[in-house]
């Protein structure tokens, strides 16, 4: 650890947690907690839950389905004025959970990096992130400014509802189509078109996402079911025309 640098607690050290640590470690001493992790890979120091949760800033890089239990576990260890940021794929459900479970003076911001370990493997500068105010808009604006200045990300400051409404299309359809195409494999790789190659590049970008990510995108986004049903209905119309 570097003397004088602020400590940042990172709860969850899976693929996205490690990506987060790699890009935040130049500015913070990262104290990460994840029972499944065995090596901080030079970007973080692995520690217990209480120590990670006691940092001034705490980033929650856990599956949405594990968020409620995680919030309950960290609540007793948080500083009264801690800044807690989640980085889940949906925002309405996490925002409500954090607002309900965390102590009143804790500052809360929702964030969704619109990239993952695959799309961010060669660097994240210029990629997109959504930042959502939960309790105080000033905190979200400060997080947004940090993302622009230090990480060189393109920031969208939006409400959790607006985020999920757009993500239901952007993420929901991408992961749904990718899941179907993966199930159809093996697919042709020899006489392909440029459009097919790009489609498969999109599939490969989400191919290794955990099942928990797919469940969060399709089940925990309150707008996903409507988008999904419209997609299936239009697909049925197209099939009817061909039949």
C-alpha distance (Angstrom), angle and dihedral (degrees) to the residues before:
residue distance angle dihedral
X1 . . .
X2 3.79 . .
X3 3.79 118.1 .
X4 3.80 113.2 -117.0
X5 3.80 97.1 17.1
X6 3.79 120.2 121.2
X7 3.77 116.8 -108.5
X8 3.79 120.1 -127.1
X9 3.78 122.1 -162.2
X10 3.79 116.0 -141.8
X11 3.79 116.0 -166.1
X12 3.78 108.0 -163.1
X13 3.79 123.4 32.2
X14 3.76 103.9 -164.8
X15 3.80 124.0 123.1
X16 3.79 94.5 -59.2
X17 3.79 93.3 40.0
X18 3.79 89.6 55.8
X19 3.81 90.9 48.5
X20 3.81 88.8 51.0
X21 3.79 92.7 49.7
X22 3.79 92.6 49.0
X23 3.80 92.6 56.8
X24 3.82 97.8 38.5
X25 3.81 98.2 43.1
X26 3.84 94.1 82.6
X27 3.81 88.3 66.2
X28 3.81 104.2 28.2
X29 3.77 142.2 38.0
X30 3.81 99.9 -117.9
X31 3.81 117.3 -144.2
X32 3.79 106.0 -170.6
X33 3.77 130.7 -169.3
X34 3.78 124.8 -165.0
X35 3.83 122.6 138.0
X36 3.81 89.6 -147.6
X37 3.83 95.4 52.9
X38 3.79 121.3 94.2
X39 3.81 102.7 172.9
X40 3.79 132.8 39.8
X41 3.82 89.4 -153.6
X42 3.79 91.2 -137.7
X43 3.80 93.5 -68.5
X44 3.81 98.4 83.0
X45 3.79 143.0 20.9
X46 3.79 111.7 -126.5
X47 3.78 113.3 -131.6
X48 3.80 143.3 154.6
X49 3.79 123.9 -70.4
X50 3.81 95.7 -106.7
X51 3.81 93.5 53.5
X52 3.81 94.0 47.5
X53 3.81 92.1 46.1
X54 3.82 92.0 51.2
X55 3.82 93.6 65.1
X56 3.82 120.1 110.3
X57 3.82 90.2 -113.9
X58 3.80 122.3 34.3
X59 3.81 122.8 -169.7
X60 3.80 117.7 -161.7
X61 3.81 110.3 -149.1
X62 3.80 96.9 169.5
X63 3.81 130.7 120.3
X64 3.79 113.4 -83.7
X65 3.79 89.5 -119.5
X66 3.83 89.1 59.2
X67 3.80 95.9 44.8
X68 3.80 99.5 93.0
X69 3.81 93.0 52.7
X70 3.81 90.5 44.9
X71 3.82 92.6 51.5
X72 3.79 90.9 49.8
X73 3.80 90.3 49.8
X74 3.82 96.7 49.4
X75 3.82 97.1 40.6
X76 3.85 96.4 88.8
X77 3.82 92.0 49.5
X78 3.81 101.2 47.5
X79 3.77 121.9 109.8
X80 3.82 112.2 -114.4
X81 3.82 91.7 -112.3
X82 3.82 98.4 32.3
X83 3.79 119.9 146.5
X84 3.82 110.2 -130.1
X85 3.80 119.5 -167.6
X86 3.79 126.0 -177.7
X87 3.80 121.3 -159.3
X88 3.80 100.6 -163.8
X89 3.79 126.1 144.4
X90 3.82 93.3 -112.8
X91 3.76 127.6 44.2
X92 3.82 113.9 -168.1
X93 3.80 95.8 66.4
X94 3.86 95.8 43.1
X95 3.82 91.4 46.7
X96 3.80 91.7 53.7
X97 3.79 93.2 45.0
X98 3.81 93.7 49.1
X99 3.79 93.0 46.3
X100 3.81 91.6 49.7
X101 3.80 100.2 42.4
X102 3.79 106.7 33.4
X103 3.83 121.8 80.5
X104 3.83 116.0 -90.6
X105 3.81 97.2 -109.3
X106 3.79 95.4 48.7
X107 3.80 111.0 107.7
X108 3.80 115.2 -129.1
X109 3.79 132.4 -161.9
X110 3.79 128.3 172.0
X111 3.79 118.6 -144.0
X112 3.77 134.8 178.6
X113 3.79 118.2 -171.3
X114 3.81 102.5 -149.5
X115 3.79 91.0 -141.3
X116 3.76 137.7 59.3
X117 3.79 141.6 -153.9
X118 3.81 90.9 -69.8
X119 3.80 99.7 46.1
X120 3.82 91.4 39.2
X121 3.80 98.4 45.1
X122 3.81 93.8 102.0
X123 3.81 95.2 44.1
X124 3.79 136.4 -59.2
X125 3.81 102.6 -127.5
X126 3.80 108.6 126.0
X127 3.80 94.3 17.3
X128 3.81 121.6 121.9
X129 3.78 134.4 -103.4
X130 3.80 131.7 -179.9
X131 3.81 116.8 -142.5
X132 3.81 118.3 -165.2
X133 3.82 126.8 -165.6
X134 3.81 112.3 -132.9
X135 3.79 108.0 167.0
X136 3.80 108.9 -4.4
X137 3.77 123.5 21.3
X138 3.81 91.8 -151.9
X139 3.80 91.0 64.7
X140 3.80 91.3 51.9
X141 3.79 90.8 49.3
X142 3.81 90.7 52.1
X143 3.80 91.2 49.7
X144 3.80 89.5 48.2
X145 3.82 91.2 50.5
X146 3.81 90.8 50.5
X147 3.80 91.2 50.5
X148 3.81 91.0 51.5
X149 3.78 97.3 43.0
X150 3.81 104.9 35.4
X151 3.81 102.4 26.4
X152 3.83 98.1 29.5
X153 3.78 91.8 -133.9
X154 3.80 126.6 155.4
X155 3.80 103.4 -114.9
X156 3.81 129.8 -151.6
X157 3.81 113.5 -167.1
X158 3.81 103.6 -156.4
X159 3.78 141.2 147.9
X160 3.82 118.1 -97.4
X161 3.81 88.7 -112.3
X162 3.81 94.2 52.6
X163 3.80 90.0 47.1
X164 3.79 94.2 52.5
X165 3.80 93.2 44.0
X166 3.81 91.8 58.0
X167 3.81 95.0 36.1
X168 3.80 90.2 56.2
X169 3.81 86.6 69.4
X170 3.80 101.9 30.2
X171 3.80 97.5 45.2
X172 3.76 101.8 18.0
X173 3.79 96.1 58.2
X174 3.82 94.1 39.0
X175 3.79 93.8 54.4
X176 3.79 93.3 40.3
X177 3.81 93.8 52.6
X178 3.81 91.4 42.6
X179 3.80 91.1 52.3
X180 3.82 91.2 53.2
X181 3.81 94.0 46.9
X182 3.80 92.2 48.1
X183 3.81 88.7 52.5
X184 3.84 88.8 53.6
X185 3.81 94.0 56.1
X186 2.98 139.1 159.6
X187 3.79 89.4 66.8
X188 3.83 126.8 175.6
X189 3.80 116.4 -77.0
X190 3.84 101.4 170.8
X191 3.82 112.1 59.1
X192 3.79 98.8 30.4
X193 3.78 132.1 148.9
X194 3.79 126.5 -127.8
X195 3.82 90.2 -110.5
X196 3.82 91.7 52.0
X197 3.81 90.9 48.4
X198 3.80 90.5 52.8
X199 3.78 90.5 48.1
X200 3.80 90.2 53.8
X201 3.80 90.7 46.6
X202 3.79 87.2 58.2
X203 3.80 90.0 49.0
X204 3.80 91.2 50.7
X205 3.81 91.4 52.7
X206 3.82 91.0 63.5
X207 3.80 99.6 26.0
X208 3.80 94.7 101.4
X209 3.80 97.8 41.6
X210 3.79 110.9 124.5
X211 3.81 120.4 -104.0
X212 3.82 86.5 -113.0
X213 3.82 89.6 64.9
X214 3.81 91.4 53.1
X215 3.81 91.3 47.7
X216 3.81 92.0 49.8
X217 3.80 93.2 49.1
X218 3.79 94.8 46.8
X219 3.82 102.9 31.9
X220 3.80 107.9 26.5
X221 3.80 97.3 45.4
X222 3.84 105.0 88.8
X223 3.82 91.3 -149.5
X224 3.81 98.5 46.7
X225 3.80 98.7 86.4
X226 3.81 93.0 56.5
X227 3.83 92.0 49.9
X228 3.79 91.6 45.6
X229 3.80 93.2 50.5
X230 3.81 91.7 48.8
X231 3.81 89.7 51.1
X232 3.82 92.2 50.2
X233 3.82 91.5 46.2
X234 3.81 92.1 52.1
X235 3.82 90.0 46.2
X236 3.80 88.9 53.4
X237 3.81 89.7 50.3
X238 3.80 90.6 52.6
X239 3.80 90.9 48.5
X240 3.80 90.1 49.6
X241 3.81 91.1 53.0
X242 3.79 90.8 51.7
X243 3.80 93.6 45.6
